[in-house]
Amino acid sequence: MAMAVNEIEALIKAALPDARVAIEDLAGDGDHYAATIVSEAFRGKSRVQQHQIVYAALRGRMGGELHALALQTSAPEQESPR
């Protein structure tokens, strides 16, 4: 059973309410997605830690309902003082 884009986004936003989330269905099959997620929760965290936060948000669906998710994660860019 595949996951819908809106379901993936809802799970991520439930765990990271400030997140900007963009998800692309890579193969049109509902199983292979790429997600770009920007959240303050990622600031100061390694890439591995950032991805672990996203996997935790998906509540065990990776490898089951959600077969593949390519992640790009980052903290928001800080504005330069003026």
N, CA, C and O atoms as CSV, one atom per row, in Angstrom:
chain,resi,resn,atom,element,x,y,z
A,1,MET,N,N,0.842,-1.186,0.000
A,1,MET,CA,C,0.000,0.000,0.000
A,1,MET,C,C,0.884,1.244,0.000
A,1,MET,O,O,1.787,1.369,0.827
A,2,ALA,N,N,0.628,2.138,-0.905
A,2,ALA,CA,C,1.426,3.362,-1.045
A,2,ALA,C,C,0.899,4.458,-0.124
A,2,ALA,O,O,-0.229,4.396,0.365
A,3,MET,N,N,1.745,5.460,0.100
A,3,MET,CA,C,1.354,6.618,0.903
A,3,MET,C,C,1.125,7.815,-0.010
A,3,MET,O,O,1.834,7.996,-1.000
A,4,ALA,N,N,0.141,8.621,0.326
A,4,ALA,CA,C,-0.137,9.835,-0.432
A,4,ALA,C,C,0.790,10.953,0.042
A,4,ALA,O,O,1.208,10.976,1.199
A,5,VAL,N,N,1.103,11.868,-0.856
A,5,VAL,CA,C,1.968,13.011,-0.540
A,5,VAL,C,C,1.430,13.778,0.661
A,5,VAL,O,O,2.194,14.144,1.554
A,6,ASN,N,N,0.119,14.024,0.689
A,6,ASN,CA,C,-0.446,14.810,1.789
A,6,ASN,C,C,-0.319,14.092,3.126
A,6,ASN,O,O,-0.213,14.749,4.161
A,7,GLU,N,N,-0.327,12.776,3.133
A,7,GLU,CA,C,-0.151,12.009,4.363
A,7,GLU,C,C,1.292,12.125,4.872
A,7,GLU,O,O,1.518,12.289,6.071
A,8,ILE,N,N,2.253,12.040,3.968
A,8,ILE,CA,C,3.664,12.199,4.346
A,8,ILE,C,C,3.878,13.598,4.909
A,8,ILE,O,O,4.496,13.763,5.960
A,9,GLU,N,N,3.366,14.600,4.208
A,9,GLU,CA,C,3.523,15.980,4.658
A,9,GLU,C,C,2.871,16.195,6.018
A,9,GLU,O,O,3.443,16.873,6.871
A,10,ALA,N,N,1.682,15.632,6.237
A,10,ALA,CA,C,0.985,15.798,7.513
A,10,ALA,C,C,1.780,15.198,8.667
A,10,ALA,O,O,1.851,15.792,9.743
A,11,LEU,N,N,2.373,14.037,8.458
A,11,LEU,CA,C,3.176,13.412,9.508
A,11,LEU,C,C,4.394,14.264,9.849
A,11,LEU,O,O,4.726,14.451,11.020
A,12,ILE,N,N,5.050,14.775,8.821
A,12,ILE,CA,C,6.239,15.603,9.046
A,12,ILE,C,C,5.849,16.889,9.765
A,12,ILE,O,O,6.521,17.298,10.711
A,13,LYS,N,N,4.769,17.528,9.321
A,13,LYS,CA,C,4.346,18.795,9.933
A,13,LYS,C,C,3.829,18.589,11.353
A,13,LYS,O,O,3.925,19.499,12.176
A,14,ALA,N,N,3.288,17.417,11.656
A,14,ALA,CA,C,2.846,17.139,13.025
A,14,ALA,C,C,4.042,17.121,13.971
A,14,ALA,O,O,3.945,17.577,15.110
A,15,ALA,N,N,5.163,16.595,13.501
A,15,ALA,CA,C,6.370,16.521,14.322
A,15,ALA,C,C,7.186,17.807,14.266
A,15,ALA,O,O,7.859,18.166,15.232
A,16,LEU,N,N,7.125,18.500,13.128
A,16,LEU,CA,C,7.903,19.726,12.912
A,16,LEU,C,C,6.958,20.815,12.404
A,16,LEU,O,O,6.933,21.094,11.205
A,17,PRO,N,N,6.176,21.438,13.302
A,17,PRO,CA,C,5.152,22.389,12.868
A,17,PRO,C,C,5.666,23.567,12.046
A,17,PRO,O,O,4.924,24.118,11.231
A,18,ASP,N,N,6.922,23.962,12.246
A,18,ASP,CA,C,7.460,25.106,11.506
A,18,ASP,C,C,8.016,24.713,10.145
A,18,ASP,O,O,8.451,25.581,9.388
A,19,ALA,N,N,8.012,23.442,9.821
A,19,ALA,CA,C,8.694,22.946,8.617
A,19,ALA,C,C,8.056,23.446,7.330
A,19,ALA,O,O,6.835,23.535,7.202
A,20,ARG,N,N,8.934,23.772,6.376
A,20,ARG,CA,C,8.528,23.968,4.990
A,20,ARG,C,C,8.830,22.636,4.299
A,20,ARG,O,O,9.970,22.171,4.310
A,21,VAL,N,N,7.828,22.040,3.714
A,21,VAL,CA,C,7.952,20.700,3.152
A,21,VAL,C,C,7.562,20.718,1.682
A,21,VAL,O,O,6.495,21.216,1.323
A,22,ALA,N,N,8.425,20.175,0.835
A,22,ALA,CA,C,8.111,19.988,-0.588
A,22,ALA,C,C,8.389,18.528,-0.917
A,22,ALA,O,O,9.490,18.030,-0.683
A,23,ILE,N,N,7.396,17.853,-1.454
A,23,ILE,CA,C,7.527,16.427,-1.758
A,23,ILE,C,C,7.224,16.198,-3.228
A,23,ILE,O,O,6.271,16.744,-3.783
A,24,GLU,N,N,8.059,15.378,-3.840
A,24,GLU,CA,C,7.901,15.042,-5.260
A,24,GLU,C,C,7.797,13.525,-5.393
A,24,GLU,O,O,8.612,12.792,-4.831
A,25,ASP,N,N,6.800,13.056,-6.132
A,25,ASP,CA,C,6.646,11.635,-6.430
A,25,ASP,C,C,7.564,11.329,-7.615
A,25,ASP,O,O,7.279,11.722,-8.746
A,26,LEU,N,N,8.653,10.633,-7.351
A,26,LEU,CA,C,9.693,10.437,-8.370
A,26,LEU,C,C,9.302,9.483,-9.492
A,26,LEU,O,O,9.706,9.673,-10.639
A,27,ALA,N,N,8.516,8.459,-9.167
A,27,ALA,CA,C,8.216,7.448,-10.174
A,27,ALA,C,C,6.730,7.400,-10.545
A,27,ALA,O,O,6.333,6.623,-11.413
A,28,GLY,N,N,5.914,8.226,-9.893
A,28,GLY,CA,C,4.484,8.206,-10.179
A,28,GLY,C,C,3.778,6.994,-9.618
A,28,GLY,O,O,2.643,6.705,-9.995
A,29,ASP,N,N,4.444,6.274,-8.710
A,29,ASP,CA,C,3.875,5.040,-8.174
A,29,ASP,C,C,3.456,5.146,-6.709
A,29,ASP,O,O,2.959,4.177,-6.136
A,30,GLY,N,N,3.654,6.312,-6.101
A,30,GLY,CA,C,3.298,6.484,-4.705
A,30,GLY,C,C,4.219,5.765,-3.746
A,30,GLY,O,O,3.898,5.635,-2.565
A,31,ASP,N,N,5.345,5.299,-4.223
A,31,ASP,CA,C,6.301,4.559,-3.385
A,31,ASP,C,C,7.680,5.204,-3.336
A,31,ASP,O,O,8.454,4.932,-2.419
A,32,HIS,N,N,7.995,6.047,-4.299
A,32,HIS,CA,C,9.336,6.633,-4.409
A,32,HIS,C,C,9.226,8.155,-4.442
A,32,HIS,O,O,8.784,8.749,-5.426
A,33,TYR,N,N,9.642,8.767,-3.329
A,33,TYR,CA,C,9.503,10.211,-3.185
A,33,TYR,C,C,10.847,10.872,-2.897
A,33,TYR,O,O,11.802,10.239,-2.446
A,34,ALA,N,N,10.877,12.162,-3.176
A,34,ALA,CA,C,11.984,13.018,-2.733
A,34,ALA,C,C,11.336,14.134,-1.919
A,34,ALA,O,O,10.321,14.700,-2.324
A,35,ALA,N,N,11.931,14.442,-0.772
A,35,ALA,CA,C,11.387,15.487,0.085
A,35,ALA,C,C,12.476,16.487,0.446
A,35,ALA,O,O,13.604,16.118,0.774
A,36,THR,N,N,12.111,17.750,0.378
A,36,THR,CA,C,12.972,18.825,0.851
A,36,THR,C,C,12.262,19.426,2.057
A,36,THR,O,O,11.115,19.866,1.970
A,37,ILE,N,N,12.975,19.434,3.192
A,37,ILE,CA,C,12.366,19.882,4.440
A,37,ILE,C,C,13.289,20.892,5.096
A,37,ILE,O,O,14.475,20.631,5.301
A,38,VAL,N,N,12.731,22.042,5.420
A,38,VAL,CA,C,13.478,23.099,6.095
A,38,VAL,C,C,12.795,23.351,7.431
A,38,VAL,O,O,11.607,23.671,7.479
A,39,SER,N,N,13.560,23.204,8.526
A,39,SER,CA,C,12.991,23.402,9.860
A,39,SER,C,C,14.058,23.905,10.815
A,39,SER,O,O,15.224,23.521,10.724
A,40,GLU,N,N,13.649,24.757,11.719
A,40,GLU,CA,C,14.556,25.250,12.753
A,40,GLU,C,C,15.045,24.097,13.632
A,40,GLU,O,O,16.125,24.185,14.216
A,41,ALA,N,N,14.274,23.032,13.731
A,41,ALA,CA,C,14.655,21.871,14.546
A,41,ALA,C,C,15.954,21.232,14.062
A,41,ALA,O,O,16.600,20.503,14.815
A,42,PHE,N,N,16.338,21.494,12.828
A,42,PHE,CA,C,17.557,20.897,12.268
A,42,PHE,C,C,18.819,21.688,12.593
A,42,PHE,O,O,19.930,21.193,12.402
A,43,ARG,N,N,18.653,22.920,13.085
A,43,ARG,CA,C,19.820,23.771,13.335
A,43,ARG,C,C,20.765,23.110,14.336
A,43,ARG,O,O,20.352,22.668,15.408
A,44,GLY,N,N,22.048,23.053,13.959
A,44,GLY,CA,C,23.079,22.489,14.824
A,44,GLY,C,C,23.136,20.973,14.829
A,44,GLY,O,O,23.950,20.383,15.539
A,45,LYS,N,N,22.276,20.337,14.043
A,45,LYS,CA,C,22.241,18.875,13.974
A,45,LYS,C,C,22.995,18.399,12.728
A,45,LYS,O,O,23.020,19.078,11.701
A,46,SER,N,N,23.603,17.224,12.844
A,46,SER,CA,C,24.267,16.624,11.673
A,46,SER,C,C,23.203,16.176,10.681
A,46,SER,O,O,22.030,16.059,11.034
A,47,ARG,N,N,23.605,15.930,9.459
A,47,ARG,CA,C,22.677,15.455,8.422
A,47,ARG,C,C,22.002,14.155,8.878
A,47,ARG,O,O,20.802,13.972,8.674
A,48,VAL,N,N,22.773,13.261,9.491
A,48,VAL,CA,C,22.206,11.993,9.975
A,48,VAL,C,C,21.137,12.265,11.035
A,48,VAL,O,O,20.063,11.665,10.998
A,49,GLN,N,N,21.422,13.155,11.971
A,49,GLN,CA,C,20.445,13.491,13.013
A,49,GLN,C,C,19.191,14.115,12.410
A,49,GLN,O,O,18.078,13.830,12.853
A,50,GLN,N,N,19.368,14.959,11.407
A,50,GLN,CA,C,18.218,15.577,10.738
A,50,GLN,C,C,17.336,14.515,10.102
A,50,GLN,O,O,16.112,14.554,10.228
A,51,HIS,N,N,17.957,13.578,9.427
A,51,HIS,CA,C,17.194,12.517,8.759
A,51,HIS,C,C,16.512,11.618,9.788
A,51,HIS,O,O,15.395,11.154,9.558
A,52,GLN,N,N,17.169,11.368,10.916
A,52,GLN,CA,C,16.551,10.566,11.967
A,52,GLN,C,C,15.294,11.239,12.506
A,52,GLN,O,O,14.317,10.563,12.829
A,53,ILE,N,N,15.313,12.564,12.604
A,53,ILE,CA,C,14.133,13.309,13.043
A,53,ILE,C,C,12.978,13.078,12.066
A,53,ILE,O,O,11.842,12.857,12.484
A,54,VAL,N,N,13.273,13.129,10.768
A,54,VAL,CA,C,12.235,12.917,9.759
A,54,VAL,C,C,11.730,11.475,9.816
A,54,VAL,O,O,10.521,11.245,9.768
A,55,TYR,N,N,12.631,10.510,9.917
A,55,TYR,CA,C,12.197,9.103,9.993
A,55,TYR,C,C,11.314,8.870,11.214
A,55,TYR,O,O,10.326,8.140,11.136
A,56,ALA,N,N,11.666,9.487,12.343
A,56,ALA,CA,C,10.849,9.362,13.553
A,56,ALA,C,C,9.460,9.955,13.315
A,56,ALA,O,O,8.462,9.410,13.788
A,57,ALA,N,N,9.393,11.065,12.584
A,57,ALA,CA,C,8.115,11.711,12.275
A,57,ALA,C,C,7.220,10.802,11.438
A,57,ALA,O,O,5.994,10.888,11.514
A,58,LEU,N,N,7.830,9.939,10.649
A,58,LEU,CA,C,7.066,9.042,9.768
A,58,LEU,C,C,6.539,7.811,10.500
A,58,LEU,O,O,5.840,6.987,9.912
A,59,ARG,N,N,6.871,7.691,11.764
A,59,ARG,CA,C,6.296,6.670,12.659
A,59,ARG,C,C,6.362,5.252,12.113
A,59,ARG,O,O,5.355,4.543,12.090
A,60,GLY,N,N,7.530,4.844,11.679
A,60,GLY,CA,C,7.735,3.458,11.269
A,60,GLY,C,C,7.228,3.096,9.886
A,60,GLY,O,O,7.234,1.921,9.519
A,61,ARG,N,N,6.793,4.070,9.118
A,61,ARG,CA,C,6.260,3.748,7.786
A,61,ARG,C,C,7.351,3.568,6.727
A,61,ARG,O,O,7.096,2.990,5.670
A,62,MET,N,N,8.569,4.060,7.004
A,62,MET,CA,C,9.675,3.858,6.053
A,62,MET,C,C,9.949,2.362,5.921
A,62,MET,O,O,10.039,1.642,6.915
A,63,GLY,N,N,10.079,1.916,4.690
A,63,GLY,CA,C,10.346,0.505,4.438
A,63,GLY,C,C,9.088,-0.339,4.368
A,63,GLY,O,O,9.134,-1.498,3.956
A,64,GLY,N,N,7.972,0.236,4.768
A,64,GLY,CA,C,6.690,-0.463,4.687
A,64,GLY,C,C,5.818,0.229,3.668
A,64,GLY,O,O,5.959,0.020,2.463
A,65,GLU,N,N,4.896,1.073,4.171
A,65,GLU,CA,C,4.008,1.830,3.279
A,65,GLU,C,C,4.796,2.780,2.382
A,65,GLU,O,O,4.408,3.045,1.245
A,66,LEU,N,N,5.894,3.280,2.907
A,66,LEU,CA,C,6.730,4.221,2.163
A,66,LEU,C,C,8.036,3.525,1.828
A,66,LEU,O,O,8.883,3.311,2.694
A,67,HIS,N,N,8.185,3.173,0.552
A,67,HIS,CA,C,9.332,2.368,0.137
A,67,HIS,C,C,10.630,3.168,0.083
A,67,HIS,O,O,11.655,2.711,0.589
A,68,ALA,N,N,10.602,4.348,-0.519
A,68,ALA,CA,C,11.840,5.121,-0.700
A,68,ALA,C,C,11.551,6.613,-0.552
A,68,ALA,O,O,10.598,7.142,-1.123
A,69,LEU,N,N,12.404,7.275,0.234
A,69,LEU,CA,C,12.265,8.711,0.430
A,69,LEU,C,C,13.654,9.330,0.441
A,69,LEU,O,O,14.414,9.163,1.395
A,70,ALA,N,N,13.977,10.046,-0.630
A,70,ALA,CA,C,15.255,10.765,-0.702
A,70,ALA,C,C,15.061,12.087,0.031
A,70,ALA,O,O,14.143,12.845,-0.280
A,71,LEU,N,N,15.922,12.362,0.998
A,71,LEU,CA,C,15.760,13.553,1.832
A,71,LEU,C,C,16.812,14.607,1.578
A,71,LEU,O,O,17.991,14.303,1.397
A,72,GLN,N,N,16.370,15.850,1.567
A,72,GLN,CA,C,17.244,17.020,1.641
A,72,GLN,C,C,16.700,17.827,2.803
A,72,GLN,O,O,15.574,18.323,2.754
A,73,THR,N,N,17.506,17.956,3.850
A,73,THR,CA,C,17.061,18.663,5.047
A,73,THR,C,C,18.013,19.802,5.352
A,73,THR,O,O,19.206,19.733,5.056
A,74,SER,N,N,17.461,20.859,5.955
A,74,SER,CA,C,18.302,21.995,6.362
A,74,SER,C,C,17.529,22.867,7.325
A,74,SER,O,O,16.302,22.809,7.407
A,75,ALA,N,N,18.289,23.687,8.059
A,75,ALA,CA,C,17.696,24.730,8.889
A,75,ALA,C,C,17.484,25.951,7.996
A,75,ALA,O,O,18.163,26.101,6.981
A,76,PRO,N,N,16.553,26.815,8.365
A,76,PRO,CA,C,16.358,28.033,7.569
A,76,PRO,C,C,17.624,28.883,7.582
A,76,PRO,O,O,18.369,28.902,8.562
A,77,GLU,N,N,17.848,29.574,6.492
A,77,GLU,CA,C,19.010,30.462,6.451
A,77,GLU,C,C,18.750,31.630,7.381
A,77,GLU,O,O,17.649,32.178,7.434
A,78,GLN,N,N,19.794,31.996,8.114
A,78,GLN,CA,C,19.668,33.133,9.025
A,78,GLN,C,C,19.874,34.410,8.257
A,78,GLN,O,O,20.732,34.503,7.379
A,79,GLU,N,N,19.068,35.397,8.605
A,79,GLU,CA,C,19.217,36.695,7.963
A,79,GLU,C,C,20.415,37.410,8.525
A,79,GLU,O,O,20.706,37.313,9.717
A,80,SER,N,N,21.107,38.124,7.676
A,80,SER,CA,C,22.259,38.918,8.102
A,80,SER,C,C,21.772,40.152,8.845
A,80,SER,O,O,20.794,40.778,8.439
A,81,PRO,N,N,22.457,40.506,9.940
A,81,PRO,CA,C,22.074,41.734,10.637
A,81,PRO,C,C,22.334,42.946,9.744
A,81,PRO,O,O,23.299,42.966,8.980
A,82,ARG,N,N,21.487,43.932,9.844
A,82,ARG,CA,C,21.622,45.115,8.983
A,82,ARG,C,C,22.109,46.281,9.767
A,82,ARG,O,O,22.284,47.367,9.214
